[in-house]
C-alpha cells in the first residue's frame, strides 16, 4: 500500500495598515512567537505580506503590529478563546491527488 507524501499549501497573508512600522504573524504554525515570522512591506505603502507553507487543517493566527498590537485578519473567520481573545481562523484544504 503506497502512502501519500506529506503536502503543504503556500498561503499568502496580507495586512493593510498604513500606520504600521513593523508587522509579524503569530499562530499555531509558529508557536505563537512574533519573532519567527515578520511580514515584509510591499512597494505599496501600508501593505504587508508573507507566504507560508502550511499543512492541511485548521490554523489559528493573528498579526502583531509594532510589536504590541494584536490584530485579527479582517478577511478571515474569527474565533475566541476561553479568555475572550480573538484570533483568525484559516482552513487549509488537502491537495487533491492528480491536481496540477
Contact map, one row per residue, 1 for C-alpha under 8 A:
1110000000000000000000000000000000000000000000000000000000000000000000000000000000000000000000000000
1111000000000000000000000000000000000000000000000000000000000000000000000000000000000000000000000000
1111100000000000000000000000000000000000000000000000000000000000000000000000000000000000000000000000
0111110000000000000000000000000000000000000000000000000000000000000000000000000000000000000000000000
0011111000000000000000000000000000000000000000000000000000000000000000000000000000000000000000000000
0001111100000000000000000000000000000000000000000000000000000000000000000000000000000000000000000000
0000111110000000000000000000000000000000000000000000001100000000000000000000000000000000000001100000
0000011111000000000000000000000000000000000000000000111100000000000000000000000000000000000001100000
0000001111100000000000000000000000000000000000000000111100000000000000000000000000000000000101100000
0000000111110000000000000000000000000000000000000011110000000000000000000000000000000000000000000000
0000000011111000000000000000000000000000000000000011110000000000000000000000000000000000000000000000
0000000001111100000000000000000000000000000000001111000000000000000000000000000000000000000000000000
0000000000111110000000000000000000000000000000001111000000000000000000000000000000000000000000000000
0000000000011111000000000000000000000000000000111100000000000000000000000000000000000000000000000000
0000000000001111100000000000000000000000000000111000000000000010000000001000000000000000000000000000
0000000000000111110000000000000000000000000001110000000000000000000000000000000000000000000000000000
0000000000000011111100000000000000000000000001110000000000000000000000000000000000000000000000000000
0000000000000001111100000000000000000000000011100000000000000000000000000000000000000000000000000000
0000000000000000111110000000000000000000000001000000000000000000000000000000000000000000000000000000
0000000000000000111111100000000000000000000001000000000000000000110000000000000000000000000000000000
0000000000000000001111100000000000000000000000000000000000000000110000000000000000000000000000000000
0000000000000000000111110000000000000110000000000000000000000000111000000000000000000000000000000000
0000000000000000000111111000000000000111000000010000000000000011111000000000000000000000000000000000
0000000000000000000001111100000001111110000000000000000000000011101000000000000000000000000000000000
0000000000000000000000111110000001001110000000000000000000001111000000000000000000000000000000000000
0000000000000000000000011111111111011000000000000000000000001111000000000000000000000000000000000000
0000000000000000000000001111111110000000000000000000000000111100000000000000000000000000000000000000
0000000000000000000000000111111100000000000000000000000000111000000000000000000000000000000000000000
0000000000000000000000000111111100000000000000000000010000100000000000000000000000000000000000000000
0000000000000000000000000111111110011000000000000000000000000000000000000000000000000000000000000000
0000000000000000000000000111111110000000000000000000000000000000000000000000000000000000000000000000
0000000000000000000000000111111111000000000000000000000000001000000000000000000000000000000000000000
0000000000000000000000000110011111111000000000000000000000000000000000000000000000000000000000000000
0000000000000000000000011100000111111100000000000000000000000001001000000000000000000000000000000000
0000000000000000000000010000000011111100000000000000000000000000000000000000000000000000000000000000
0000000000000000000000010100010011111100000000000000000000000000000000000000000000000000000000000000
0000000000000000000000011100010011111110000000000000000000000000000000000000000000000000000000000000
0000000000000000000001111000000001111111000000000100000000000000000000000000000000000000000000000000
0000000000000000000001111000000000001111100000011100000000000000000000000000000000000000000000000000
0000000000000000000000100000000000000111110000011100000000000000000000000000000000000000000000000000
0000000000000000000000000000000000000011111111111000000000000000000000000000000000000000000000000000
0000000000000000000000000000000000000001111111111000000000000000000000000000000000000000000000000000
0000000000000000000000000000000000000000111110100000000000000000000000000000000000000000000000000000
0000000000000000000000000000000000000000111111100000000000000000000000000000000000000000000000000000
0000000000000000010000000000000000000000111111100000000000000000000000000000000000000000000000000000
0000000000000001111100000000000000000000110111110000000000000000000000000000000000000000000000000000
0000000000000111110000000000000000000000111111111000000000000000000000000000000000000000000000000000
0000000000000111100000100000000000000011110001111100000000000000000000000000000000000000000000000000
0000000000011110000000000000000000000011110000111110000000000000000000000000000000000000000000000000
0000000000011100000000000000000000000111000000011111000000000000000000000000000000000000000000000000
0000000001111000000000000000000000000000000000001111100000000000000000000000000000000000000000000000
0000000001111000000000000000000000000000000000000111110000000000000000000000000000000000000000000000
0000000111100000000000000000000000000000000000000011111000000000000000000000000000000000000000000000
0000000111100000000000000000100000000000000000000001111100000000000000000000000000000000000100000000
0000001110000000000000000000000000000000000000000000111110000000000000000000000000000000000101000000
0000001110000000000000000000000000000000000000000000011111000000000000000000000000000000001111100000
0000000000000000000000000000000000000000000000000000001111100000000000000000000000000000001111000000
0000000000000000000000000000000000000000000000000000000111110000000000000000000000000000111100000000
0000000000000000000000000011100000000000000000000000000011111000000000000000000000000000111100000000
0000000000000000000000000011000000000000000000000000000001111100000000000000000000000011110000000000
0000000000000000000000001111000100000000000000000000000000111110000000010000000000000011110000000000
0000000000000000000000001110000000000000000000000000000000011111000001111000000000000011000000000000
0000000000000010000000111100000000000000000000000000000000001111100011111000000000000000000000000000
0000000000000000000000111100000001000000000000000000000000000111111111100000000000000000000000000000
0000000000000000000111110000000000000000000000000000000000000011111111100000000000000000000000000000
0000000000000000000111100000000000000000000000000000000000000001111110000000000000000000000000000000
0000000000000000000001110000000001000000000000000000000000000001111110000000000000000000000000000000
0000000000000000000000000000000000000000000000000000000000000001111111000000000000000000000000000000
0000000000000000000000000000000000000000000000000000000000000011111111100000000000000000000000000000
0000000000000000000000000000000000000000000000000000000000000111100111110000000000000000000000000000
0000000000000000000000000000000000000000000000000000000000000111100011111000000000000010000000000000
0000000000000000000000000000000000000000000000000000000000001110000001111100010000000111000000000000
0000000000000010000000000000000000000000000000000000000000000110000000111111000000000011000000000000
0000000000000000000000000000000000000000000000000000000000000000000000011111000000000000000000000000
0000000000000000000000000000000000000000000000000000000000000000000000001111100000000000000000000000
0000000000000000000000000000000000000000000000000000000000000000000000001111110000000001110000000000
0000000000000000000000000000000000000000000000000000000000000000000000000011111000000001110000000000
0000000000000000000000000000000000000000000000000000000000000000000000010001111100000111100000000000
0000000000000000000000000000000000000000000000000000000000000000000000000000111110000111100000000000
0000000000000000000000000000000000000000000000000000000000000000000000000000011111111110000000000000
0000000000000000000000000000000000000000000000000000000000000000000000000000001111111100000000000000
0000000000000000000000000000000000000000000000000000000000000000000000000000000111111000000000000000
0000000000000000000000000000000000000000000000000000000000000000000000000000000111111000000000000000
0000000000000000000000000000000000000000000000000000000000000000000000000000000111111100000000000000
0000000000000000000000000000000000000000000000000000000000000000000000000000000111111110000000000000
0000000000000000000000000000000000000000000000000000000000000000000000010000011110011111000000000000
0000000000000000000000000000000000000000000000000000000000011100000000111000011100001111100000000000
0000000000000000000000000000000000000000000000000000000000011100000000011001111000000111110000000000
0000000000000000000000000000000000000000000000000000000001111000000000000001111000000011111000000000
0000000000000000000000000000000000000000000000000000000001111000000000000001100000000001111100000000
0000000000000000000000000000000000000000000000000000000111100000000000000000000000000000111110000000
0000000010000000000000000000000000000000000000000000011111100000000000000000000000000000011111000000
0000000000000000000000000000000000000000000000000000000110000000000000000000000000000000001111100000
0000001110000000000000000000000000000000000000000000001110000000000000000000000000000000000111110000
0000001110000000000000000000000000000000000000000000000100000000000000000000000000000000000011111010
0000000000000000000000000000000000000000000000000000000000000000000000000000000000000000000001111110
0000000000000000000000000000000000000000000000000000000000000000000000000000000000000000000000111110
0000000000000000000000000000000000000000000000000000000000000000000000000000000000000000000000011111
0000000000000000000000000000000000000000000000000000000000000000000000000000000000000000000000111111
0000000000000000000000000000000000000000000000000000000000000000000000000000000000000000000000000111
